[in-house]
Structures are given as structure tokens and as C-alpha cells.
């Protein structure tokens, strides 16, 4: 038992696994139903919030888009007005990856009085015209194009969570029945 406790403390100190895993680990090792049921409840709540988030995102997708667009514009403006080199580099990497320019288009640079960076041009060469699509739209299009993959991953995680809930509940019931073996034998 001491070795299990030491290993448990080592893993906790190294932050190798999520703290929720402790519930099921300690519940199984210590035959503690309360910990197993706490783990089940936490997984059920997480799954509920994940599902609710997806539903809210789909129902209010127009509001989410407007918020995303305005927040991206704020980040863009703050990065260039404060000359934040890390943020500027991240924006330029985004422009290269998605072949886009600015938030809405290259006029964002012109409207704020900034020079259009080479990341906005094909092959990073000023000889060409800058990309006409804005990065907000490019990222949104990428997300919608990859939505089936994203949903597939979320459904996979949901099934793993359901398996975790089922396993911890079954283990909790088995612990309950194993502590009552004498009562069953008398009948």
C-alpha cells in the first residue's frame, strides 16, 4: 500500500495525469464507493457541459462569429499599435498558413495606417497582389470544412467518458456487493 501511495504522490507532483483520475484510482484501490461515484458525477457533468457547449455554439453561431471577428480585430489592432512582435509573428504565421490577409482583407492594414506585410502576398513577394480573403473568414471556413473531423473527435471523447462513467458505476456496485457477501450467503 505504501508503494501505491508513493507512486500516487509522485504522479501528482509531476502532474502526469489529470486529477480526476485520482478518484477512480483511489476508489478502486481503497474500495471506496464514494470516490468512484464522485468520479462518475464529475464525468457526467463534464459530458453535459461539452454537449451543451456544442448545442449553444450551433444555435448561436452568428453571435459567435461576430464575437470572434471583433475579438480578432481587437487582437490585430493591439498587436500592431503596441508593436507586439510575438503577436505580429503569430498573425503573419496565420496569414501564411491560411493564405489570408488582415482580419477582413488587406484594407485592414491600410485603414489603420500599417504597411501590408510580405506574409499577405503569395510566395511572400510584393510582386503579386495581396490575398483578398481575410483571416477571420479563412479560419472560419477551415473550421467548417473540418467540422466532421472535430465532431468525430468530440464523439470519441464522449464515448470514452461514457465508458468511464459505466466502469466506475459497475465497480462501485461490485464493491457494494462484495462487502455484503455475508448477507447474501445467509439467504
Secondary structure as GFF3:
##gff-version 3
##sequence-region A 1 187
A	DSSP	alpha_helix	2	14	.	.	.	ID=ss1
A	DSSP	alpha_helix	20	30	.	.	.	ID=ss2
A	DSSP	alpha_helix	33	59	.	.	.	ID=ss3
A	DSSP	alpha_helix	61	81	.	.	.	ID=ss4
A	DSSP	alpha_helix	85	98	.	.	.	ID=ss5
A	DSSP	alpha_helix	107	112	.	.	.	ID=ss6
A	DSSP	three_ten_helix	118	120	.	.	.	ID=ss7
A	DSSP	three_ten_helix	122	124	.	.	.	ID=ss8
A	DSSP	alpha_helix	135	145	.	.	.	ID=ss9
A	DSSP	alpha_helix	147	179	.	.	.	ID=ss10
A	DSSP	alpha_helix	181	186	.	.	.	ID=ss11
###
